[in-house]
Amino acid sequence: MENSTAHRELPAELNVPEIEQKDQSRGMKIGLIVGGILILGLLIAGLVFLLQPGTDTGKVRDIFIIFLALEFLLIGLALIILIIQVARLSYLLQHEIKPILESTTETVNTLRGTTAFMSEHLVQPVIKLNEYLAGLSGLLKYFRPKK
């Protein structure tokens, strides 16, 4: 049990990955906001361009293809983020959950051994003593004179 508490209580200098993860998540949020604003600006610019007189269907088609490409880029970005999250989950399962389960299994095995020891050295002798006392009580009742 001391190993699990010592593992969690690390000095602040050794918790560098947590700081890096916060910086990465903050940078990712800023990047997503900037990307969203950029896409919104492109959408508005495209609509303004389409509303100009003399716009033919070829230009509309080209702009639609560009929007589809942007959509595929967003889907690709979402898949990359999903893969990163799955990798983090795998890391969490391997390095956080697995040691907890191993510690729990060790504790259960210790309790199982303690229970077997108590059963052999405490409970069984008490039961045998009760058996002998019940037999002695029955024997004394047999030899006791009836009133």
VMD Tcl script that builds the backbone (N, CA, C; Angstrom):
set m [mol new atoms 441]
animate dup $m
set s [atomselect $m all]
$s set {name element resname resid chain x y z} {
  {N N MET 1 A 0.817 -1.195 0.000}
  {CA C MET 1 A 0.000 0.000 0.000}
  {C C MET 1 A 0.858 1.254 0.000}
  {N N GLU 2 A 2.053 1.184 0.564}
  {CA C GLU 2 A 2.897 2.352 0.596}
  {C C GLU 2 A 3.362 2.733 -0.805}
  {N N ASN 3 A 3.516 1.729 -1.684}
  {CA C ASN 3 A 3.962 2.018 -3.041}
  {C C ASN 3 A 2.944 2.854 -3.793}
  {N N SER 4 A 1.643 2.569 -3.614}
  {CA C SER 4 A 0.628 3.309 -4.361}
  {C C SER 4 A 0.538 4.755 -3.893}
  {N N THR 5 A 0.699 5.018 -2.583}
  {CA C THR 5 A 0.632 6.402 -2.127}
  {C C THR 5 A 1.899 7.149 -2.493}
  {N N ALA 6 A 3.041 6.465 -2.461}
  {CA C ALA 6 A 4.290 7.124 -2.838}
  {C C ALA 6 A 4.293 7.447 -4.328}
  {N N HIS 7 A 3.631 6.621 -5.112}
  {CA C HIS 7 A 3.573 6.844 -6.556}
  {C C HIS 7 A 2.759 8.087 -6.888}
  {N N ARG 8 A 1.749 8.376 -6.136}
  {CA C ARG 8 A 0.853 9.487 -6.447}
  {C C ARG 8 A 1.352 10.814 -5.905}
  {N N GLU 9 A 2.120 10.809 -4.838}
  {CA C GLU 9 A 2.546 12.046 -4.202}
  {C C GLU 9 A 3.952 12.412 -4.672}
  {N N LEU 10 A 4.049 12.864 -5.912}
  {CA C LEU 10 A 5.326 13.272 -6.460}
  {C C LEU 10 A 5.530 14.763 -6.243}
  {N N PRO 11 A 6.778 15.182 -6.129}
  {CA C PRO 11 A 7.031 16.620 -6.018}
  {C C PRO 11 A 6.564 17.357 -7.264}
  {N N ALA 12 A 6.346 18.657 -7.107}
  {CA C ALA 12 A 5.820 19.469 -8.204}
  {C C ALA 12 A 6.779 19.499 -9.392}
  {N N GLU 13 A 8.079 19.380 -9.142}
  {CA C GLU 13 A 9.039 19.431 -10.238}
  {C C GLU 13 A 8.903 18.214 -11.151}
  {N N LEU 14 A 8.446 17.075 -10.624}
  {CA C LEU 14 A 8.358 15.858 -11.411}
  {C C LEU 14 A 7.044 15.751 -12.169}
  {N N ASN 15 A 6.083 16.636 -11.945}
  {CA C ASN 15 A 4.794 16.603 -12.622}
  {C C ASN 15 A 4.807 17.449 -13.894}
  {N N VAL 16 A 5.899 17.417 -14.625}
  {CA C VAL 16 A 6.050 18.196 -15.849}
  {C C VAL 16 A 5.049 17.748 -16.927}
  {N N PRO 17 A 4.754 16.443 -17.106}
  {CA C PRO 17 A 3.786 16.063 -18.145}
  {C C PRO 17 A 2.416 16.702 -17.952}
  {N N GLU 18 A 1.984 16.927 -16.722}
  {CA C GLU 18 A 0.685 17.564 -16.497}
  {C C GLU 18 A 0.700 18.998 -17.011}
  {N N ILE 19 A 1.795 19.717 -16.783}
  {CA C ILE 19 A 1.903 21.090 -17.255}
  {C C ILE 19 A 1.922 21.109 -18.773}
  {N N GLU 20 A 2.668 20.173 -19.375}
  {CA C GLU 20 A 2.731 20.102 -20.837}
  {C C GLU 20 A 1.366 19.768 -21.423}
  {N N GLN 21 A 0.608 18.895 -20.778}
  {CA C GLN 21 A -0.725 18.543 -21.273}
  {C C GLN 21 A -1.653 19.749 -21.208}
  {N N LYS 22 A -1.563 20.550 -20.149}
  {CA C LYS 22 A -2.397 21.744 -20.048}
  {C C LYS 22 A -2.044 22.734 -21.154}
  {N N ASP 23 A -0.723 22.901 -21.411}
  {CA C ASP 23 A -0.307 23.802 -22.481}
  {C C ASP 23 A -0.779 23.296 -23.839}
  {N N GLN 24 A -0.705 21.982 -24.063}
  {CA C GLN 24 A -1.158 21.415 -25.333}
  {C C GLN 24 A -2.659 21.594 -25.505}
  {N N SER 25 A -3.421 21.357 -24.450}
  {CA C SER 25 A -4.873 21.499 -24.575}
  {C C SER 25 A -5.252 22.962 -24.784}
  {N N ARG 26 A -4.554 23.892 -24.141}
  {CA C ARG 26 A -4.813 25.307 -24.347}
  {C C ARG 26 A -4.468 25.703 -25.781}
  {N N GLY 27 A -3.330 25.220 -26.290}
  {CA C GLY 27 A -2.939 25.502 -27.666}
  {C C GLY 27 A -3.924 24.907 -28.662}
  {N N MET 28 A -4.440 23.702 -28.345}
  {CA C MET 28 A -5.413 23.068 -29.232}
  {C C MET 28 A -6.711 23.877 -29.265}
  {N N LYS 29 A -7.146 24.371 -28.120}
  {CA C LYS 29 A -8.355 25.185 -28.076}
  {C C LYS 29 A -8.182 26.471 -28.885}
  {N N ILE 30 A -7.042 27.118 -28.725}
  {CA C ILE 30 A -6.782 28.348 -29.472}
  {C C ILE 30 A -6.751 28.056 -30.966}
  {N N GLY 31 A -6.108 26.951 -31.341}
  {CA C GLY 31 A -6.050 26.567 -32.755}
  {C C GLY 31 A -7.430 26.296 -33.333}
  {N N LEU 32 A -8.276 25.624 -32.569}
  {CA C LEU 32 A -9.631 25.348 -33.045}
  {C C LEU 32 A -10.444 26.634 -33.189}
  {N N ILE 33 A -10.273 27.552 -32.256}
  {CA C ILE 33 A -10.999 28.822 -32.346}
  {C C ILE 33 A -10.535 29.610 -33.569}
  {N N VAL 34 A -9.221 29.697 -33.778}
  {CA C VAL 34 A -8.691 30.420 -34.938}
  {C C VAL 34 A -9.154 29.751 -36.229}
  {N N GLY 35 A -9.118 28.421 -36.270}
  {CA C GLY 35 A -9.588 27.698 -37.467}
  {C C GLY 35 A -11.061 27.943 -37.736}
  {N N GLY 36 A -11.864 27.961 -36.673}
  {CA C GLY 36 A -13.297 28.221 -36.830}
  {C C GLY 36 A -13.556 29.615 -37.364}
  {N N ILE 37 A -12.817 30.595 -36.835}
  {CA C ILE 37 A -12.978 31.973 -37.318}
  {C C ILE 37 A -12.541 32.078 -38.777}
  {N N LEU 38 A -11.466 31.385 -39.141}
  {CA C LEU 38 A -10.985 31.393 -40.517}
  {C C LEU 38 A -12.010 30.781 -41.472}
  {N N ILE 39 A -12.585 29.674 -41.085}
  {CA C ILE 39 A -13.595 29.024 -41.931}
  {C C ILE 39 A -14.831 29.908 -42.053}
  {N N LEU 40 A -15.247 30.523 -40.961}
  {CA C LEU 40 A -16.391 31.436 -41.008}
  {C C LEU 40 A -16.114 32.615 -41.931}
  {N N GLY 41 A -14.893 33.160 -41.874}
  {CA C GLY 41 A -14.502 34.254 -42.770}
  {C C GLY 41 A -14.517 33.829 -44.223}
  {N N LEU 42 A -14.014 32.632 -44.490}
  {CA C LEU 42 A -14.037 32.119 -45.871}
  {C C LEU 42 A -15.471 31.919 -46.359}
  {N N LEU 43 A -16.316 31.440 -45.490}
  {CA C LEU 43 A -17.718 31.239 -45.864}
  {C C LEU 43 A -18.380 32.578 -46.213}
  {N N ILE 44 A -18.152 33.572 -45.383}
  {CA C ILE 44 A -18.735 34.898 -45.640}
  {C C ILE 44 A -18.173 35.487 -46.934}
  {N N ALA 45 A -16.862 35.340 -47.134}
  {CA C ALA 45 A -16.247 35.864 -48.365}
  {C C ALA 45 A -16.813 35.140 -49.589}
  {N N GLY 46 A -17.008 33.841 -49.487}
  {CA C GLY 46 A -17.579 33.082 -50.603}
  {C C GLY 46 A -19.000 33.518 -50.915}
  {N N LEU 47 A -19.790 33.752 -49.874}
  {CA C LEU 47 A -21.166 34.198 -50.105}
  {C C LEU 47 A -21.203 35.590 -50.734}
  {N N VAL 48 A -20.323 36.470 -50.282}
  {CA C VAL 48 A -20.261 37.809 -50.884}
  {C C VAL 48 A -19.859 37.700 -52.352}
  {N N PHE 49 A -18.903 36.833 -52.627}
  {CA C PHE 49 A -18.456 36.635 -54.008}
  {C C PHE 49 A -19.582 36.071 -54.872}
  {N N LEU 50 A -20.363 35.143 -54.321}
  {CA C LEU 50 A -21.461 34.542 -55.090}
  {C C LEU 50 A -22.580 35.544 -55.360}
  {N N LEU 51 A -22.761 36.511 -54.505}
  {CA C LEU 51 A -23.836 37.487 -54.681}
  {C C LEU 51 A -23.494 38.571 -55.703}
  {N N GLN 52 A -22.274 38.589 -56.194}
  {CA C GLN 52 A -21.879 39.563 -57.211}
  {C C GLN 52 A -22.616 39.261 -58.523}
  {N N PRO 53 A -23.032 40.280 -59.250}
  {CA C PRO 53 A -23.722 40.040 -60.524}
  {C C PRO 53 A -22.772 39.407 -61.548}
  {N N GLY 54 A -23.330 38.521 -62.323}
  {CA C GLY 54 A -22.566 37.865 -63.382}
  {C C GLY 54 A -21.838 36.616 -62.921}
  {N N THR 55 A -22.165 36.075 -61.749}
  {CA C THR 55 A -21.528 34.861 -61.265}
  {C C THR 55 A -22.152 33.675 -61.999}
  {N N ASP 56 A -21.314 32.877 -62.634}
  {CA C ASP 56 A -21.853 31.730 -63.376}
  {C C ASP 56 A -21.783 30.466 -62.526}
  {N N THR 57 A -22.390 29.404 -63.004}
  {CA C THR 57 A -22.486 28.154 -62.240}
  {C C THR 57 A -21.138 27.470 -62.091}
  {N N GLY 58 A -20.217 27.721 -62.981}
  {CA C GLY 58 A -18.877 27.129 -62.852}
  {C C GLY 58 A -18.176 27.614 -61.599}
  {N N LYS 59 A -18.343 28.885 -61.303}
  {CA C LYS 59 A -17.731 29.424 -60.083}
  {C C LYS 59 A -18.405 28.848 -58.841}
  {N N VAL 60 A -19.736 28.703 -58.893}
  {CA C VAL 60 A -20.461 28.113 -57.763}
  {C C VAL 60 A -19.977 26.688 -57.529}
  {N N ARG 61 A -19.812 25.938 -58.630}
  {CA C ARG 61 A -19.325 24.560 -58.511}
  {C C ARG 61 A -17.944 24.535 -57.879}
  {N N ASP 62 A -17.060 25.403 -58.328}
  {CA C ASP 62 A -15.699 25.443 -57.792}
  {C C ASP 62 A -15.690 25.788 -56.303}
  {N N ILE 63 A -16.514 26.729 -55.914}
  {CA C ILE 63 A -16.588 27.101 -54.499}
  {C C ILE 63 A -17.157 25.944 -53.678}
  {N N PHE 64 A -18.146 25.248 -54.231}
  {CA C PHE 64 A -18.714 24.092 -53.529}
  {C C PHE 64 A -17.653 23.012 -53.350}
  {N N ILE 65 A -16.831 22.784 -54.346}
  {CA C ILE 65 A -15.745 21.798 -54.231}
  {C C ILE 65 A -14.749 22.235 -53.162}
  {N N ILE 66 A -14.474 23.524 -53.095}
  {CA C ILE 66 A -13.553 24.025 -52.068}
  {C C ILE 66 A -14.136 23.798 -50.673}
  {N N PHE 67 A -15.440 24.049 -50.514}
  {CA C PHE 67 A -16.074 23.807 -49.212}
  {C C PHE 67 A -16.055 22.325 -48.842}
  {N N LEU 68 A -16.247 21.458 -49.821}
  {CA C LEU 68 A -16.154 20.021 -49.549}
  {C C LEU 68 A -14.746 19.644 -49.103}
  {N N ALA 69 A -13.736 20.236 -49.737}
  {CA C ALA 69 A -12.361 19.957 -49.327}
  {C C ALA 69 A -12.128 20.420 -47.890}
  {N N LEU 70 A -12.655 21.595 -47.551}
  {CA C LEU 70 A -12.521 22.075 -46.176}
  {C C LEU 70 A -13.237 21.147 -45.194}
  {N N GLU 71 A -14.377 20.643 -45.605}
  {CA C GLU 71 A -15.111 19.711 -44.746}
  {C C GLU 71 A -14.305 18.435 -44.531}
  {N N PHE 72 A -13.681 17.930 -45.584}
  {CA C PHE 72 A -12.847 16.737 -45.433}
  {C C PHE 72 A -11.653 17.010 -44.518}
  {N N LEU 73 A -11.108 18.217 -44.594}
  {CA C LEU 73 A -10.021 18.575 -43.680}
  {C C LEU 73 A -10.503 18.566 -42.232}
  {N N LEU 74 A -11.699 19.093 -41.997}
  {CA C LEU 74 A -12.246 19.083 -40.635}
  {C C LEU 74 A -12.495 17.660 -40.146}
  {N N ILE 75 A -13.007 16.818 -41.030}
  {CA C ILE 75 A -13.230 15.414 -40.644}
  {C C ILE 75 A -11.900 14.735 -40.339}
  {N N GLY 76 A -10.887 15.021 -41.135}
  {CA C GLY 76 A -9.555 14.463 -40.866}
  {C C GLY 76 A -9.010 14.936 -39.528}
  {N N LEU 77 A -9.198 16.211 -39.231}
  {CA C LEU 77 A -8.758 16.748 -37.946}
  {C C LEU 77 A -9.498 16.081 -36.792}
  {N N ALA 78 A -10.799 15.880 -36.970}
  {CA C ALA 78 A -11.583 15.208 -35.929}
  {C C ALA 78 A -11.093 13.771 -35.726}
  {N N LEU 79 A -10.746 13.082 -36.803}
  {CA C LEU 79 A -10.222 11.709 -36.682}
  {C C LEU 79 A -8.865 11.698 -35.974}
  {N N ILE 80 A -8.029 12.677 -36.272}
  {CA C ILE 80 A -6.734 12.757 -35.589}
  {C C ILE 80 A -6.931 12.978 -34.096}
  {N N ILE 81 A -7.850 13.868 -33.743}
  {CA C ILE 81 A -8.136 14.109 -32.329}
  {C C ILE 81 A -8.683 12.843 -31.669}
  {N N LEU 82 A -9.532 12.125 -32.381}
  {CA C LEU 82 A -10.072 10.869 -31.853}
  {C C LEU 82 A -8.966 9.849 -31.618}
  {N N ILE 83 A -8.032 9.736 -32.544}
  {CA C ILE 83 A -6.921 8.796 -32.381}
  {C C ILE 83 A -6.063 9.190 -31.186}
  {N N ILE 84 A -5.831 10.477 -31.005}
  {CA C ILE 84 A -5.051 10.941 -29.849}
  {C C ILE 84 A -5.765 10.599 -28.547}
  {N N GLN 85 A -7.077 10.778 -28.510}
  {CA C GLN 85 A -7.834 10.458 -27.295}
  {C C GLN 85 A -7.805 8.955 -26.999}
  {N N VAL 86 A -7.872 8.133 -28.036}
  {CA C VAL 86 A -7.790 6.688 -27.830}
  {C C VAL 86 A -6.407 6.309 -27.304}
  {N N ALA 87 A -5.369 6.961 -27.813}
  {CA C ALA 87 A -4.020 6.694 -27.314}
  {C C ALA 87 A -3.894 7.102 -25.846}
  {N N ARG 88 A -4.481 8.240 -25.475}
  {CA C ARG 88 A -4.458 8.659 -24.068}
  {C C ARG 88 A -5.211 7.677 -23.176}
  {N N LEU 89 A -6.347 7.180 -23.673}
  {CA C LEU 89 A -7.113 6.197 -22.902}
  {C C LEU 89 A -6.300 4.926 -22.707}
  {N N SER 90 A -5.624 4.487 -23.752}
  {CA C SER 90 A -4.779 3.295 -23.649}
  {C C SER 90 A -3.672 3.510 -22.624}
  {N N TYR 91 A -3.053 4.680 -22.657}
  {CA C TYR 91 A -2.014 4.998 -21.680}
  {C C TYR 91 A -2.577 4.981 -20.263}
  {N N LEU 92 A -3.760 5.568 -20.096}
  {CA C LEU 92 A -4.400 5.603 -18.779}
  {C C LEU 92 A -4.678 4.196 -18.275}
  {N N LEU 93 A -5.178 3.344 -19.151}
  {CA C LEU 93 A -5.482 1.981 -18.733}
  {C C LEU 93 A -4.220 1.232 -18.348}
  {N N GLN 94 A -3.140 1.423 -19.108}
  {CA C GLN 94 A -1.908 0.692 -18.828}
  {C C GLN 94 A -1.197 1.196 -17.581}
  {N N HIS 95 A -1.141 2.491 -17.404}
  {CA C HIS 95 A -0.283 3.037 -16.351}
  {C C HIS 95 A -1.016 3.508 -15.109}
  {N N GLU 96 A -2.318 3.600 -15.137}
  {CA C GLU 96 A -3.059 4.052 -13.961}
  {C C GLU 96 A -3.997 2.961 -13.451}
  {N N ILE 97 A -4.832 2.438 -14.307}
  {CA C ILE 97 A -5.845 1.468 -13.890}
  {C C ILE 97 A -5.220 0.107 -13.582}
  {N N LYS 98 A -4.297 -0.345 -14.418}
  {CA C LYS 98 A -3.682 -1.657 -14.230}
  {C C LYS 98 A -2.984 -1.782 -12.874}
  {N N PRO 99 A -2.162 -0.805 -12.432}
  {CA C PRO 99 A -1.564 -0.927 -11.097}
  {C C PRO 99 A -2.600 -0.949 -9.972}
  {N N ILE 100 A -3.679 -0.198 -10.142}
  {CA C ILE 100 A -4.735 -0.213 -9.125}
  {C C ILE 100 A -5.363 -1.597 -9.045}
  {N N LEU 101 A -5.627 -2.203 -10.201}
  {CA C LEU 101 A -6.204 -3.550 -10.208}
  {C C LEU 101 A -5.236 -4.572 -9.626}
  {N N GLU 102 A -3.952 -4.432 -9.921}
  {CA C GLU 102 A -2.969 -5.358 -9.356}
  {C C GLU 102 A -2.905 -5.216 -7.838}
  {N N SER 103 A -2.959 -4.008 -7.346}
  {CA C SER 103 A -2.946 -3.772 -5.903}
  {C C SER 103 A -4.195 -4.354 -5.246}
  {N N THR 104 A -5.331 -4.195 -5.911}
  {CA C THR 104 A -6.578 -4.750 -5.384}
  {C C THR 104 A -6.519 -6.269 -5.346}
  {N N THR 105 A -5.982 -6.874 -6.405}
  {CA C THR 105 A -5.842 -8.335 -6.439}
  {C C THR 105 A -4.928 -8.814 -5.319}
  {N N GLU 106 A -3.836 -8.108 -5.086}
  {CA C GLU 106 A -2.920 -8.471 -4.006}
  {C C GLU 106 A -3.621 -8.379 -2.650}
  {N N THR 107 A -4.415 -7.350 -2.452}
  {CA C THR 107 A -5.151 -7.187 -1.195}
  {C C THR 107 A -6.155 -8.312 -0.999}
  {N N VAL 108 A -6.873 -8.672 -2.066}
  {CA C VAL 108 A -7.845 -9.765 -1.972}
  {C C VAL 108 A -7.152 -11.075 -1.638}
  {N N ASN 109 A -6.001 -11.335 -2.242}
  {CA C ASN 109 A -5.260 -12.563 -1.942}
  {C C ASN 109 A -4.779 -12.570 -0.496}
  {N N THR 110 A -4.356 -11.422 0.010}
  {CA C THR 110 A -3.938 -11.335 1.414}
  {C C THR 110 A -5.116 -11.620 2.342}
  {N N LEU 111 A -6.263 -11.053 2.023}
  {CA C LEU 111 A -7.460 -11.302 2.838}
  {C C LEU 111 A -7.874 -12.769 2.786}
  {N N ARG 112 A -7.730 -13.380 1.613}
  {CA C ARG 112 A -8.071 -14.799 1.481}
  {C C ARG 112 A -7.162 -15.637 2.381}
  {N N GLY 113 A -5.858 -15.307 2.396}
  {CA C GLY 113 A -4.921 -16.031 3.261}
  {C C GLY 113 A -5.227 -15.798 4.730}
  {N N THR 114 A -5.555 -14.566 5.095}
  {CA C THR 114 A -5.892 -14.255 6.477}
  {C C THR 114 A -7.145 -15.011 6.910}
  {N N THR 115 A -8.131 -15.072 6.027}
  {CA C THR 115 A -9.358 -15.797 6.346}
  {C C THR 115 A -9.084 -17.276 6.544}
  {N N ALA 116 A -8.252 -17.872 5.690}
  {CA C ALA 116 A -7.921 -19.293 5.834}
  {C C ALA 116 A -7.165 -19.531 7.145}
  {N N PHE 117 A -6.232 -18.639 7.489}
  {CA C PHE 117 A -5.480 -18.771 8.734}
  {C C PHE 117 A -6.397 -18.680 9.941}
  {N N MET 118 A -7.307 -17.690 9.937}
  {CA C MET 118 A -8.238 -17.529 11.054}
  {C C MET 118 A -9.154 -18.744 11.169}
  {N N SER 119 A -9.570 -19.287 10.039}
  {CA C SER 119 A -10.444 -20.449 10.055}
  {C C SER 119 A -9.739 -21.651 10.672}
  {N N GLU 120 A -8.496 -21.860 10.284}
  {CA C GLU 120 A -7.764 -23.027 10.784}
  {C C GLU 120 A -7.379 -22.892 12.256}
  {N N HIS 121 A -6.964 -21.706 12.671}
  {CA C HIS 121 A -6.390 -21.552 14.002}
  {C C HIS 121 A -7.325 -20.959 15.054}
  {N N LEU 122 A -8.469 -20.446 14.655}
  {CA C LEU 122 A -9.359 -19.862 15.638}
  {C C LEU 122 A -10.750 -20.482 15.575}
  {N N VAL 123 A -11.337 -20.504 14.400}
  {CA C VAL 123 A -12.727 -20.939 14.284}
  {C C VAL 123 A -12.852 -22.439 14.504}
  {N N GLN 124 A -12.020 -23.231 13.855}
  {CA C GLN 124 A -12.128 -24.693 14.010}
  {C C GLN 124 A -11.889 -25.151 15.448}
  {N N PRO 125 A -10.887 -24.634 16.167}
  {CA C PRO 125 A -10.744 -25.053 17.574}
  {C C PRO 125 A -11.949 -24.653 18.438}
  {N N VAL 126 A -12.539 -23.489 18.182}
  {CA C VAL 126 A -13.708 -23.080 18.954}
  {C C VAL 126 A -14.871 -24.011 18.662}
  {N N ILE 127 A -15.047 -24.392 17.419}
  {CA C ILE 127 A -16.129 -25.321 17.056}
  {C C ILE 127 A -15.906 -26.673 17.722}
  {N N LYS 128 A -14.663 -27.157 17.703}
  {CA C LYS 128 A -14.378 -28.447 18.350}
  {C C LYS 128 A -14.620 -28.366 19.861}
  {N N LEU 129 A -14.233 -27.238 20.477}
  {CA C LEU 129 A -14.479 -27.060 21.902}
  {C C LEU 129 A -15.973 -27.084 22.189}
  {N N ASN 130 A -16.764 -26.421 21.357}
  {CA C ASN 130 A -18.216 -26.437 21.521}
  {C C ASN 130 A -18.781 -27.849 21.347}
  {N N GLU 131 A -18.215 -28.628 20.413}
  {CA C GLU 131 A -18.668 -30.022 20.230}
  {C C GLU 131 A -18.399 -30.837 21.496}
  {N N TYR 132 A -17.178 -30.689 22.051}
  {CA C TYR 132 A -16.837 -31.443 23.243}
  {C C TYR 132 A -17.702 -31.022 24.434}
  {N N LEU 133 A -17.948 -29.726 24.568}
  {CA C LEU 133 A -18.787 -29.240 25.670}
  {C C LEU 133 A -20.227 -29.727 25.521}
  {N N ALA 134 A -20.734 -29.763 24.271}
  {CA C ALA 134 A -22.093 -30.271 24.049}
  {C C ALA 134 A -22.156 -31.756 24.381}
  {N N GLY 135 A -21.127 -32.512 24.000}
  {CA C GLY 135 A -21.090 -33.939 24.339}
  {C C GLY 135 A -21.000 -34.153 25.839}
  {N N LEU 136 A -20.170 -33.368 26.517}
  {CA C LEU 136 A -20.036 -33.477 27.960}
  {C C LEU 136 A -21.341 -33.110 28.646}
  {N N SER 137 A -22.028 -32.061 28.139}
  {CA C SER 137 A -23.318 -31.662 28.700}
  {C C SER 137 A -24.344 -32.776 28.529}
  {N N GLY 138 A -24.378 -33.406 27.358}
  {CA C GLY 138 A -25.305 -34.525 27.138}
  {C C GLY 138 A -24.981 -35.698 28.045}
  {N N LEU 139 A -23.691 -35.960 28.277}
  {CA C LEU 139 A -23.284 -37.060 29.150}
  {C C LEU 139 A -23.686 -36.757 30.593}
  {N N LEU 140 A -23.519 -35.513 31.020}
  {CA C LEU 140 A -23.902 -35.139 32.375}
  {C C LEU 140 A -25.416 -35.208 32.559}
  {N N LYS 141 A -26.190 -34.860 31.541}
  {CA C LYS 141 A -27.646 -34.971 31.617}
  {C C LYS 141 A -28.067 -36.441 31.750}
  {N N TYR 142 A -27.330 -37.306 31.095}
  {CA C TYR 142 A -27.676 -38.738 31.158}
  {C C TYR 142 A -27.442 -39.302 32.556}
  {N N PHE 143 A -26.361 -38.901 33.206}
  {CA C PHE 143 A -26.049 -39.427 34.524}
  {C C PHE 143 A -26.690 -38.659 35.654}
  {N N ARG 144 A -27.297 -37.512 35.392}
  {CA C ARG 144 A -27.930 -36.724 36.432}
  {C C ARG 144 A -29.246 -37.412 36.824}
  {N N PRO 145 A -29.487 -37.483 38.118}
  {CA C PRO 145 A -30.736 -38.101 38.526}
  {C C PRO 145 A -31.933 -37.226 38.176}
  {N N LYS 146 A -33.022 -37.866 37.788}
  {CA C LYS 146 A -34.238 -37.150 37.428}
  {C C LYS 146 A -35.049 -36.912 38.656}
  {N N LYS 147 A -35.736 -35.791 38.716}
  {CA C LYS 147 A -36.538 -35.446 39.888}
  {C C LYS 147 A -37.930 -35.950 39.773}
}
mol reanalyze $m
mol bondsrecalc $m
mol representation Tube
mol addrep $m
